[in-house]
């Protein structure tokens, strides 16, 4: 069974939202435990919606200027949209993972948020 690109993209969205939720919780509470698993998934849902809105705004801005900056005029709109969404979500995921690594490597207390 072969998975479609859209399914893989949605799975990447869900995984990225989980990582963002985990790292954001660690930053804001200094790794204190949550009251319940439901609370974690409530935060995850909020972060998933925020991620989707951010990706939609970013993709719209990139598509509006893609002829000028990227030269993507020859491809179909759906293919360009999936590629741009993938790249934006991967950039967010890499940024959050780097933030997590810096947070673990840097000594002492941190007050980022």
TORMI-399274 format. One line per field, with one value per atom (N, C-alpha, C, O, CB): residue in three letters; atom name; x, y, z. Coordinates in nm, 4 decimals. Each point is the difference from the previous one (the first is absolute). Glycine has a CB too. Layout:
BEGIN
r <- [Ala;...]
a <- [CA;...]
x <- [X;...]
y <- [Y;...]
z <- [Z;...]
//
This chain:
BEGIN
r <- [Unk;Unk;Unk;Unk;Unk;Unk;Unk;Unk;Unk;Unk;Unk;Unk;Unk;Unk;Unk;Unk;Unk;Unk;Unk;Unk;Unk;Unk;Unk;Unk;Unk;Unk;Unk;Unk;Unk;Unk;Unk;Unk;Unk;Unk;Unk;Unk;Unk;Unk;Unk;Unk;Unk;Unk;Unk;Unk;Unk;Unk;Unk;Unk;Unk;Unk;Unk;Unk;Unk;Unk;Unk;Unk;Unk;Unk;Unk;Unk;Unk;Unk;Unk;Unk;Unk;Unk;Unk;Unk;Unk;Unk;Unk;Unk;Unk;Unk;Unk;Unk;Unk;Unk;Unk;Unk;Unk;Unk;Unk;Unk;Unk;Unk;Unk;Unk;Unk;Unk;Unk;Unk;Unk;Unk;Unk;Unk;Unk;Unk;Unk;Unk;Unk;Unk;Unk;Unk;Unk;Unk;Unk;Unk;Unk;Unk;Unk;Unk;Unk;Unk;Unk;Unk;Unk;Unk;Unk;Unk;Unk;Unk;Unk;Unk;Unk;Unk;Unk;Unk;Unk;Unk;Unk;Unk;Unk;Unk;Unk;Unk;Unk;Unk;Unk;Unk;Unk;Unk;Unk;Unk;Unk;Unk;Unk;Unk;Unk;Unk;Unk;Unk;Unk;Unk;Unk;Unk;Unk;Unk;Unk;Unk;Unk;Unk;Unk;Unk;Unk;Unk;Unk;Unk;Unk;Unk;Unk;Unk;Unk;Unk;Unk;Unk;Unk;Unk;Unk;Unk;Unk;Unk;Unk;Unk;Unk;Unk;Unk;Unk;Unk;Unk;Unk;Unk;Unk;Unk;Unk;Unk;Unk;Unk;Unk;Unk;Unk;Unk;Unk;Unk;Unk;Unk;Unk;Unk;Unk;Unk;Unk;Unk;Unk;Unk;Unk;Unk;Unk;Unk;Unk;Unk;Unk;Unk;Unk;Unk;Unk;Unk;Unk;Unk;Unk;Unk;Unk;Unk;Unk;Unk;Unk;Unk;Unk;Unk;Unk;Unk;Unk;Unk;Unk;Unk;Unk;Unk;Unk;Unk;Unk;Unk;Unk;Unk;Unk;Unk;Unk;Unk;Unk;Unk;Unk;Unk;Unk;Unk;Unk;Unk;Unk;Unk;Unk;Unk;Unk;Unk;Unk;Unk;Unk;Unk;Unk;Unk;Unk;Unk;Unk;Unk;Unk;Unk;Unk;Unk;Unk;Unk;Unk;Unk;Unk;Unk;Unk;Unk;Unk;Unk;Unk;Unk;Unk;Unk;Unk;Unk;Unk;Unk;Unk;Unk;Unk;Unk;Unk;Unk;Unk;Unk;Unk;Unk;Unk;Unk;Unk;Unk;Unk;Unk;Unk;Unk;Unk;Unk;Unk;Unk;Unk;Unk;Unk;Unk;Unk;Unk;Unk;Unk;Unk;Unk;Unk;Unk;Unk;Unk;Unk;Unk;Unk;Unk;Unk;Unk;Unk;Unk;Unk;Unk;Unk;Unk;Unk;Unk;Unk;Unk;Unk;Unk;Unk;Unk;Unk;Unk;Unk;Unk;Unk;Unk;Unk;Unk;Unk;Unk;Unk;Unk;Unk;Unk;Unk;Unk;Unk;Unk;Unk;Unk;Unk;Unk;Unk;Unk;Unk;Unk;Unk;Unk;Unk;Unk;Unk;Unk;Unk;Unk;Unk;Unk;Unk;Unk;Unk;Unk;Unk;Unk;Unk;Unk;Unk;Unk;Unk;Unk;Unk;Unk;Unk;Unk;Unk;Unk;Unk;Unk;Unk;Unk;Unk;Unk;Unk;Unk;Unk;Unk;Unk;Unk;Unk;Unk;Unk;Unk;Unk;Unk;Unk;Unk;Unk;Unk;Unk;Unk;Unk;Unk;Unk;Unk;Unk;Unk;Unk;Unk;Unk;Unk;Unk;Unk;Unk;Unk;Unk;Unk;Unk;Unk;Unk;Unk;Unk;Unk;Unk;Unk;Unk;Unk;Unk;Unk;Unk;Unk;Unk;Unk;Unk;Unk;Unk;Unk;Unk;Unk;Unk;Unk;Unk;Unk;Unk;Unk;Unk;Unk;Unk;Unk;Unk;Unk;Unk;Unk;Unk;Unk;Unk;Unk;Unk;Unk;Unk;Unk;Unk;Unk;Unk;Unk;Unk;Unk;Unk;Unk;Unk;Unk;Unk;Unk;Unk;Unk;Unk;Unk;Unk;Unk;Unk;Unk;Unk;Unk;Unk;Unk;Unk;Unk;Unk;Unk;Unk;Unk;Unk;Unk;Unk;Unk;Unk;Unk;Unk;Unk;Unk;Unk;Unk;Unk;Unk;Unk;Unk;Unk;Unk;Unk;Unk;Unk;Unk;Unk;Unk;Unk;Unk;Unk;Unk;Unk;Unk;Unk;Unk;Unk;Unk;Unk;Unk;Unk;Unk;Unk;Unk]
a <- [N;CA;C;O;CB;N;CA;C;O;CB;N;CA;C;O;CB;N;CA;C;O;CB;N;CA;C;O;CB;N;CA;C;O;CB;N;CA;C;O;CB;N;CA;C;O;CB;N;CA;C;O;CB;N;CA;C;O;CB;N;CA;C;O;CB;N;CA;C;O;CB;N;CA;C;O;CB;N;CA;C;O;CB;N;CA;C;O;CB;N;CA;C;O;CB;N;CA;C;O;CB;N;CA;C;O;CB;N;CA;C;O;CB;N;CA;C;O;CB;N;CA;C;O;CB;N;CA;C;O;CB;N;CA;C;O;CB;N;CA;C;O;CB;N;CA;C;O;CB;N;CA;C;O;CB;N;CA;C;O;CB;N;CA;C;O;CB;N;CA;C;O;CB;N;CA;C;O;CB;N;CA;C;O;CB;N;CA;C;O;CB;N;CA;C;O;CB;N;CA;C;O;CB;N;CA;C;O;CB;N;CA;C;O;CB;N;CA;C;O;CB;N;CA;C;O;CB;N;CA;C;O;CB;N;CA;C;O;CB;N;CA;C;O;CB;N;CA;C;O;CB;N;CA;C;O;CB;N;CA;C;O;CB;N;CA;C;O;CB;N;CA;C;O;CB;N;CA;C;O;CB;N;CA;C;O;CB;N;CA;C;O;CB;N;CA;C;O;CB;N;CA;C;O;CB;N;CA;C;O;CB;N;CA;C;O;CB;N;CA;C;O;CB;N;CA;C;O;CB;N;CA;C;O;CB;N;CA;C;O;CB;N;CA;C;O;CB;N;CA;C;O;CB;N;CA;C;O;CB;N;CA;C;O;CB;N;CA;C;O;CB;N;CA;C;O;CB;N;CA;C;O;CB;N;CA;C;O;CB;N;CA;C;O;CB;N;CA;C;O;CB;N;CA;C;O;CB;N;CA;C;O;CB;N;CA;C;O;CB;N;CA;C;O;CB;N;CA;C;O;CB;N;CA;C;O;CB;N;CA;C;O;CB;N;CA;C;O;CB;N;CA;C;O;CB;N;CA;C;O;CB;N;CA;C;O;CB;N;CA;C;O;CB;N;CA;C;O;CB;N;CA;C;O;CB;N;CA;C;O;CB;N;CA;C;O;CB;N;CA;C;O;CB;N;CA;C;O;CB;N;CA;C;O;CB;N;CA;C;O;CB;N;CA;C;O;CB;N;CA;C;O;CB;N;CA;C;O;CB;N;CA;C;O;CB;N;CA;C;O;CB;N;CA;C;O;CB;N;CA;C;O;CB;N;CA;C;O;CB;N;CA;C;O;CB;N;CA;C;O;CB;N;CA;C;O;CB;N;CA;C;O;CB;N;CA;C;O;CB;N;CA;C;O;CB;N;CA;C;O;CB;N;CA;C;O;CB;N;CA;C;O;CB;N;CA;C;O;CB;N;CA;C;O;CB;N;CA;C;O;CB;N;CA;C;O;CB;N;CA;C;O;CB;N;CA;C;O;CB;N;CA;C;O;CB;N;CA;C;O;CB;N;CA;C;O;CB]
x <- [0.0841;-0.0841;0.0894;0.0924;-0.2779;0.1552;0.0783;-0.0789;-0.1179;0.2357;-0.0528;-0.0665;0.0116;0.1019;-0.0531;-0.1524;0.0010;0.0834;0.0309;-0.2572;0.2616;0.0770;-0.0782;0.0560;0.0647;-0.2504;-0.0827;-0.0073;0.0042;-0.1372;0.1220;-0.0030;0.1314;0.0007;-0.1602;0.2694;0.1310;0.0139;0.0576;0.0412;-0.1515;0.0058;-0.0828;0.0433;-0.0087;-0.1543;-0.0826;0.0664;-0.0073;-0.1987;0.2700;0.0727;0.1148;0.0276;-0.0888;0.1280;0.1066;-0.0563;0.0628;0.0675;-0.2485;-0.0656;-0.0259;0.0316;-0.1379;0.0490;-0.0329;0.1259;0.0024;-0.2065;0.3084;0.1237;0.0672;0.0519;-0.0225;-0.0304;0.0590;-0.0753;0.0611;0.0160;-0.2095;-0.0792;0.0304;0.0036;-0.1846;0.2030;0.0375;0.1345;0.0152;-0.1447;0.2266;0.1326;-0.0079;0.0610;0.0475;-0.1834;-0.0155;-0.0655;0.0420;-0.0596;-0.0843;-0.0685;0.0947;0.0020;-0.2187;0.2944;0.0933;0.1055;0.0251;-0.0633;0.0999;0.1060;-0.0574;0.0611;0.0708;-0.2473;-0.0606;-0.0367;0.0180;-0.1063;0.0372;-0.0304;0.1268;-0.0004;-0.1952;0.3031;0.1264;0.0536;0.0546;-0.0062;-0.0638;0.0484;-0.0824;0.0548;0.0267;-0.2118;-0.0856;-0.0070;-0.0149;-0.1166;0.1420;-0.0175;0.1269;-0.0030;-0.2316;0.3456;0.1264;-0.0163;0.0478;0.0178;-0.1329;-0.0176;-0.0785;0.0239;0.1876;-0.3044;-0.0918;-0.1023;-0.0260;0.0578;-0.0883;-0.0957;-0.1338;-0.0359;0.1502;-0.1858;-0.1336;-0.0999;0.0254;0.0341;-0.1739;-0.1030;-0.0617;-0.0366;-0.0096;0.0345;-0.0595;0.0469;0.0563;-0.2577;0.1775;0.0315;-0.0931;0.0394;0.0423;-0.2036;-0.0952;0.0492;-0.0196;-0.1673;0.2502;0.0524;0.1086;0.0056;-0.0595;0.1395;0.1036;-0.0632;0.0444;0.1107;-0.2580;-0.0623;-0.0831;-0.0197;0.0165;-0.0460;-0.0647;0.1028;-0.0263;-0.1441;0.2875;0.1064;0.0444;0.0291;0.0455;-0.0691;0.0390;-0.0984;0.0412;0.0669;-0.2371;-0.1004;0.0121;-0.0106;-0.1414;0.1740;0.0191;0.1243;-0.0028;-0.1098;0.2214;0.1221;-0.0165;0.0583;0.0736;-0.2100;-0.0258;-0.0769;0.0312;-0.0317;-0.0984;-0.0769;0.0891;-0.0053;-0.2069;0.2937;0.0909;0.1020;0.0333;-0.0632;0.0791;0.0941;-0.0662;0.0603;0.0594;-0.2418;-0.0710;-0.0248;0.0140;-0.1225;0.0724;-0.0226;0.1312;0.0027;-0.1959;0.3009;0.1297;0.0470;0.0512;0.0051;-0.0730;0.0417;-0.0860;0.0513;0.0256;-0.2053;-0.0874;0.0403;0.0056;-0.1925;0.2150;0.0413;0.1352;0.0198;-0.1485;0.2209;0.1328;-0.0081;0.0648;0.0368;-0.1810;-0.0138;-0.0652;0.0378;-0.0544;-0.0807;-0.0632;0.1008;0.0020;-0.2227;0.3030;0.1015;0.1043;0.0434;-0.0793;0.0757;0.0989;-0.0590;0.0662;0.0439;-0.2331;-0.0626;-0.0246;0.0086;-0.1152;0.0762;-0.0229;0.1271;-0.0063;-0.1738;0.2942;0.1263;0.0865;0.1192;-0.1285;-0.0479;0.0817;0.0530;0.1089;-0.2419;0.0589;0.0516;0.1255;0.0977;-0.3298;0.2276;0.1115;0.1216;0.1116;-0.2758;0.1443;0.1123;0.0439;0.1198;-0.2001;-0.0150;0.0335;-0.0070;0.0616;-0.1448;0.0103;-0.0130;-0.0778;0.0358;0.1771;-0.3182;-0.0786;-0.1250;-0.1059;0.1920;-0.0764;-0.1207;-0.0416;-0.1169;0.1800;0.0261;-0.0325;-0.0728;-0.0643;0.2601;-0.1880;-0.0607;-0.1471;-0.0467;0.2684;-0.2930;-0.1408;-0.0107;0.0916;-0.1524;-0.0542;-0.0218;0.0014;0.0590;-0.1929;0.0704;-0.0061;0.1369;0.0291;-0.2554;0.3098;0.1345;0.0839;0.0738;-0.0890;0.0031;0.0738;-0.0462;0.0814;-0.0518;-0.1608;-0.0542;0.0497;0.0385;-0.2406;0.2015;0.0477;0.1483;0.0426;-0.2163;0.2526;0.1435;0.0264;0.0829;-0.0386;-0.1144;0.0209;-0.0436;0.0689;-0.1006;-0.0819;-0.0446;0.1016;0.0299;-0.2687;0.2917;0.1000;0.1228;0.0496;-0.1322;0.1309;0.1207;-0.0230;0.0881;-0.0160;-0.1875;-0.0296;-0.0112;0.0545;-0.1740;0.0492;-0.0158;0.1339;0.0283;-0.2643;0.3187;0.1317;0.0884;0.0770;-0.0974;0.0107;0.0777;-0.0429;0.0840;-0.0580;-0.1551;-0.0495;0.0482;0.0448;-0.2478;0.1941;0.0435;0.1489;0.0396;-0.2190;0.2610;0.1444;0.0293;0.0850;-0.0386;-0.1156;0.0197;-0.0359;0.0716;-0.1164;-0.0651;-0.0417;0.0973;0.0320;-0.2724;0.2871;0.0973;0.1321;0.0621;-0.1698;0.1510;0.1212;-0.0194;0.0911;-0.0312;-0.1769;-0.0299;0.0051;0.0525;-0.1953;0.0878;0.0047;0.1438;0.0365;-0.2605;0.3062;0.1393;0.0767;0.0789;-0.0873;-0.0138;0.0659;-0.0449;0.0791;-0.0622;-0.1431;-0.0539;0.0638;0.0230;-0.2399;0.2451;0.0602;0.1505;0.0570;-0.2370;0.2444;0.1456;0.0434;0.1002;-0.0887;-0.0859;0.0395;-0.0121;-0.1002;0.0262;0.1749;-0.0049;-0.0868;-0.0239;0.2537;-0.2748;-0.0715;-0.1465;-0.0542;0.2641;-0.2723;-0.1420;-0.0218;0.0853;-0.1247;-0.0717;-0.0339;-0.1378;-0.0896;0.2327;-0.1590;-0.1304;-0.0301;0.0144;0.0155;-0.0715;-0.0282;-0.1399;-0.0222;0.1852;-0.2594;-0.1395;-0.0547;-0.1164;0.0854]
y <- [-0.1168;0.1168;0.1242;0.0130;-0.1380;0.2138;0.1221;0.1186;0.0168;-0.1116;0.1755;0.1155;0.1207;0.0190;-0.1077;0.1687;0.1176;0.1114;-0.0025;-0.0604;0.1599;0.1130;0.0811;0.0495;-0.0415;0.0049;0.0778;-0.0656;0.0685;0.0142;-0.2170;-0.0715;0.0183;0.0212;-0.1894;0.1602;0.0206;0.1422;0.0219;-0.1943;0.2691;0.1388;0.0214;0.0705;0.0009;-0.1319;0.0126;-0.0689;0.0503;-0.0405;-0.1233;-0.0664;0.0877;0.0048;-0.2291;0.2934;0.0922;0.1167;0.0449;-0.1098;0.1148;0.1059;-0.0461;0.0715;0.0165;-0.2069;-0.0507;-0.0212;0.0350;-0.1451;0.0528;-0.0241;0.1319;0.0131;-0.2310;0.3148;0.1297;0.0691;0.0611;-0.0417;-0.0287;0.0594;-0.0681;0.0667;-0.0088;-0.1899;-0.0697;0.0487;0.0239;-0.2237;0.2145;0.0465;0.1428;0.0326;-0.1848;0.2384;0.1384;0.0036;0.0774;0.0004;-0.1596;-0.0036;-0.0457;0.0584;-0.1053;-0.0564;-0.0521;0.1038;0.0229;-0.2529;0.2927;0.0971;0.1265;0.0572;-0.1492;0.1351;0.1199;-0.0239;0.0879;-0.0221;-0.1840;-0.0322;0.0014;0.0510;-0.1895;0.0832;0.0003;0.1393;0.0286;-0.2481;0.3064;0.1371;0.0788;0.0751;-0.0826;-0.0091;0.0826;-0.0487;0.0813;-0.0279;-0.1840;-0.0522;-0.0595;-0.0545;0.0100;0.0543;-0.0591;-0.1495;-0.0509;0.2731;-0.2902;-0.1450;-0.0527;-0.1115;0.0980;0.0928;-0.0517;-0.0896;0.0142;0.1918;-0.2972;-0.0917;0.0694;0.0949;-0.2900;0.1459;0.0513;-0.0617;-0.1039;0.1366;0.0336;-0.0522;-0.1275;-0.0896;0.3211;-0.2395;-0.1190;-0.0134;0.0931;-0.0736;-0.1345;-0.0237;0.0822;0.0457;-0.2781;0.2508;0.0799;0.1434;0.0608;-0.2052;0.1983;0.1356;0.0086;0.0982;-0.0619;-0.1363;-0.0018;-0.0004;0.0733;-0.1954;0.0410;-0.0065;0.1236;0.0329;-0.2796;0.3159;0.1293;0.0999;0.0722;-0.1193;0.0519;0.0875;-0.0405;0.0859;-0.0483;-0.1679;-0.0493;0.0457;0.0401;-0.2382;0.1925;0.0432;0.1487;0.0422;-0.2232;0.2603;0.1447;0.0262;0.0837;-0.0372;-0.1173;0.0178;-0.0493;0.0577;-0.0810;-0.0824;-0.0497;0.1030;0.0223;-0.2572;0.2968;0.1035;0.1205;0.0556;-0.1327;0.1175;0.1124;-0.0314;0.0867;-0.0193;-0.1901;-0.0414;0.0044;0.0475;-0.1929;0.0969;0.0003;0.1429;0.0281;-0.2464;0.3074;0.1400;0.0642;0.0719;-0.0562;-0.0405;0.0562;-0.0519;0.0769;-0.0574;-0.1484;-0.0583;0.0548;0.0265;-0.2356;0.2263;0.0546;0.1425;0.0346;-0.1803;0.2282;0.1385;0.0017;0.0757;0.0048;-0.1625;-0.0058;-0.0508;0.0547;-0.0938;-0.0651;-0.0549;0.1008;0.0092;-0.2394;0.3056;0.1020;0.1083;0.0449;-0.0902;0.0864;0.1011;-0.0542;0.0711;0.0309;-0.2267;-0.0592;-0.0203;0.0289;-0.1419;0.0639;-0.0203;0.1315;0.0059;-0.2123;0.3113;0.1296;0.0546;0.0717;-0.0271;-0.0785;0.0506;-0.1104;0.0211;0.1602;-0.2976;-0.1124;0.0193;-0.0481;-0.0983;0.2157;0.0252;0.0854;-0.0252;0.0085;0.1173;0.0938;-0.0608;0.0114;0.1759;-0.2520;-0.0485;-0.1418;-0.0273;0.1745;-0.2371;-0.1410;-0.0492;-0.1013;0.0682;0.1019;-0.0432;-0.1288;-0.0841;0.1961;-0.1306;-0.1229;0.0131;-0.0498;-0.0022;0.1166;0.0237;-0.1218;-0.0093;0.2484;-0.3324;-0.1121;-0.1156;-0.0790;0.1438;-0.0772;-0.1133;0.0264;0.1139;-0.1700;-0.0524;0.0144;0.0645;-0.0077;-0.1939;0.2660;0.0710;-0.0958;0.0320;0.1397;-0.2880;-0.0957;-0.0526;-0.0168;-0.0459;0.0369;-0.0493;0.1071;-0.0289;-0.1237;0.2762;0.1091;0.0200;0.0219;0.0883;-0.1178;0.0209;-0.1059;0.0321;0.0732;-0.2315;-0.1086;0.0168;-0.0205;-0.1339;0.1914;0.0197;0.1144;-0.0122;-0.0751;0.1977;0.1151;-0.0306;0.0374;0.1146;-0.2195;-0.0372;-0.0913;0.0164;0.0062;-0.1184;-0.0904;0.0770;-0.0242;-0.1574;0.2726;0.0738;0.0915;0.0134;-0.0234;0.0725;0.0876;-0.0815;0.0393;0.1213;-0.2743;-0.0834;-0.0593;-0.0078;-0.0458;0.0120;-0.0529;0.1082;-0.0284;-0.1392;0.2902;0.1096;0.0237;0.0236;0.0824;-0.1122;0.0171;-0.1148;0.0225;0.1002;-0.2451;-0.1166;0.0071;-0.0255;-0.1105;0.1698;0.0109;0.1123;-0.0158;-0.0719;0.2008;0.1098;-0.0370;0.0359;0.1193;-0.2265;-0.0411;-0.1026;0.0050;0.0393;-0.1363;-0.0983;0.0668;-0.0377;-0.1376;0.2738;0.0741;0.0775;0.0071;0.0108;0.0399;0.0694;-0.0964;0.0337;0.1300;-0.2843;-0.1015;-0.0390;-0.0106;-0.0745;0.0636;-0.0372;0.1123;-0.0260;-0.1222;0.2710;0.1119;0.0119;0.0327;0.0858;-0.1451;0.0078;-0.1067;0.0244;0.0658;-0.2066;-0.1074;0.0171;-0.0440;-0.1072;0.2140;0.0136;0.1186;-0.0084;-0.0946;0.2131;0.1193;-0.0238;-0.0540;0.1982;-0.1043;-0.0209;0.1074;0.1077;-0.2140;0.0736;0.0974;0.0127;-0.0717;0.1913;-0.0260;0.0247;0.0885;0.0817;-0.1059;0.0082;0.0798;0.0602;-0.0641;-0.0806;0.2639;0.0687;0.0533;0.1195;-0.0560;-0.1512;0.0418;0.0512;0.0916;-0.2553;0.1074;0.0404;0.0575;0.0398;-0.2150]
z <- [0.0000;0.0000;0.0000;0.0803;0.0414;-0.2129;-0.0138;0.0544;-0.0312;-0.1707;0.2822;0.0602;-0.0923;-0.0664;0.2974;-0.2345;-0.0854;0.0628;0.1191;-0.2077;0.0056;0.0502;0.1020;0.0978;-0.3143;0.1928;0.0911;0.1378;0.1022;-0.2977;0.1979;0.1280;0.0746;0.1212;-0.2178;0.0251;0.0628;0.0524;0.1065;-0.2584;0.0773;0.0442;0.1259;0.0911;-0.3276;0.2428;0.1198;0.1189;0.1121;-0.2555;0.1210;0.1082;0.0495;0.1199;-0.2163;0.0040;0.0385;0.0802;0.0960;-0.3004;0.1662;0.0769;0.1432;0.0950;-0.3056;0.2260;0.1333;0.0846;0.1180;-0.2139;0.0355;0.0745;0.0388;0.1108;-0.2328;0.0314;0.0307;0.1122;0.0876;-0.3236;0.2340;0.1082;0.1333;0.1033;-0.2682;0.1644;0.1233;0.0525;0.1198;-0.1959;-0.0130;0.0421;0.0512;0.1018;-0.2692;0.0975;0.0448;0.1371;0.0861;-0.3244;0.2603;0.1286;0.1107;0.1084;-0.2261;0.0908;0.0990;0.0375;0.1183;-0.2083;-0.0095;0.0259;0.0635;0.0902;-0.2839;0.1477;0.0592;0.1464;0.0843;-0.3103;0.2553;0.1396;0.0844;0.1121;-0.1863;0.0214;0.0730;0.0240;0.1065;-0.2045;-0.0008;0.0160;0.1004;0.0807;-0.3144;0.2291;0.0848;0.1442;0.0912;-0.2929;0.2245;0.1359;0.0592;0.1103;-0.1689;-0.0131;0.0473;0.0284;0.1014;-0.0026;-0.1888;-0.0003;0.1188;0.0464;-0.1686;0.1712;0.1008;-0.0698;-0.1195;0.2671;-0.0715;-0.0625;-0.0227;0.0698;0.0399;-0.2079;-0.0283;0.0963;0.0610;-0.3033;0.2545;0.0890;-0.0547;0.0760;0.0012;-0.2105;-0.0600;-0.1443;-0.0577;0.2089;-0.2067;-0.1404;-0.0882;-0.1073;0.1612;-0.0087;-0.0774;-0.0161;-0.1052;0.1885;0.0195;-0.0080;-0.1064;-0.0740;0.3166;-0.2514;-0.1035;-0.1382;-0.0884;0.2435;-0.1752;-0.1314;-0.0309;-0.1169;0.1378;0.0813;-0.0235;-0.0510;-0.0962;0.2765;-0.1170;-0.0473;-0.1399;-0.0833;0.3198;-0.2627;-0.1314;-0.1070;-0.1089;0.2171;-0.0783;-0.0964;-0.0288;-0.1151;0.1948;0.0238;-0.0194;-0.0841;-0.0903;0.3109;-0.1919;-0.0777;-0.1432;-0.0918;0.3016;-0.2307;-0.1345;-0.0817;-0.1170;0.2042;-0.0271;-0.0701;-0.0297;-0.1097;0.2233;-0.0167;-0.0219;-0.1093;-0.0808;0.3202;-0.2420;-0.1035;-0.1371;-0.0963;0.2623;-0.1758;-0.1278;-0.0487;-0.1191;0.1806;0.0283;-0.0384;-0.0443;-0.0999;0.2619;-0.0897;-0.0357;-0.1353;-0.0814;0.3241;-0.2672;-0.1278;-0.1135;-0.1087;0.2268;-0.0949;-0.1042;-0.0358;-0.1180;0.1993;0.0182;-0.0270;-0.0698;-0.0951;0.2960;-0.1552;-0.0620;-0.1436;-0.0892;0.3147;-0.2479;-0.1349;-0.0937;-0.1167;0.2133;-0.0471;-0.0836;-0.0394;-0.1146;0.2276;-0.0186;-0.0307;-0.0976;-0.0907;0.3172;-0.2081;-0.0903;-0.1382;-0.0997;0.2935;-0.2022;-0.1310;-0.0728;-0.1226;0.2112;-0.0137;-0.0628;-0.0645;-0.0998;0.2667;-0.1101;-0.0534;-0.0604;-0.0220;0.1914;-0.1965;-0.0466;-0.1411;-0.0315;0.1784;-0.2324;-0.1352;0.0058;-0.0705;-0.0224;0.1773;0.0065;0.0693;-0.0507;0.0536;0.1129;0.0802;-0.0356;-0.0084;0.1892;-0.2016;-0.0172;-0.1436;-0.0333;0.2601;-0.3115;-0.1384;-0.0136;-0.0825;0.0348;0.1254;-0.0021;-0.0861;0.0382;0.1889;-0.3402;-0.0792;-0.0814;-0.0375;0.0266;-0.0181;-0.0870;0.0666;-0.0692;-0.0571;0.2582;0.0690;0.0287;-0.0021;0.1037;-0.0748;0.0376;0.1372;0.0820;-0.2200;0.1610;0.1255;0.1193;0.1033;-0.2275;0.1122;0.1100;0.0391;0.1184;-0.1943;-0.0225;0.0285;0.0692;0.0942;-0.2927;0.1509;0.0646;0.1432;0.0897;-0.3117;0.2435;0.1339;0.0977;0.1124;-0.2142;0.0591;0.0869;0.0302;0.1136;-0.2094;-0.0042;0.0219;0.0969;0.0901;-0.3197;0.2110;0.0871;0.1420;0.0949;-0.2899;0.2117;0.1344;0.0671;0.1183;-0.1911;-0.0018;0.0552;0.0477;0.1100;-0.2618;0.0710;0.0367;0.1196;0.0849;-0.3227;0.2459;0.1141;0.1287;0.1031;-0.2562;0.1476;0.1199;0.0425;0.1195;-0.1874;-0.0275;0.0350;0.0615;0.0918;-0.2771;0.1366;0.0594;0.1446;0.0869;-0.3141;0.2526;0.1371;0.0880;0.1124;-0.1984;0.0356;0.0774;0.0327;0.1137;-0.2230;0.0119;0.0244;0.0988;0.0877;-0.3188;0.2183;0.0940;0.1421;0.0934;-0.2777;0.2018;0.1348;0.0577;0.1188;-0.1794;-0.0218;0.0491;0.0375;0.0994;-0.2429;0.0651;0.0373;0.1290;0.0826;-0.3233;0.2589;0.1248;0.1182;0.1061;-0.2321;0.1072;0.1053;0.0319;0.1171;-0.1905;-0.0292;0.0237;0.0696;0.0908;-0.2922;0.1600;0.0675;0.1449;0.0884;-0.3072;0.2412;0.1350;0.0900;0.1185;-0.2111;0.0371;0.0792;0.0157;0.0998;-0.1792;-0.0171;0.0035;0.0859;0.0711;-0.2987;0.2216;0.0745;0.1506;0.0467;-0.2394;0.2673;0.1446;0.0685;-0.0547;0.0449;0.1287;0.0822;-0.0330;-0.0841;0.1037;0.0493;-0.0193;-0.1215;-0.0344;0.2807;-0.3092;-0.1162;0.0200;0.0549;-0.2039;0.1057;0.0063;-0.1389;-0.0255;0.2715;-0.3354;-0.1366;-0.0172;-0.0792;0.0025;0.1486;-0.0177;0.1278;0.0049;-0.1779]
//
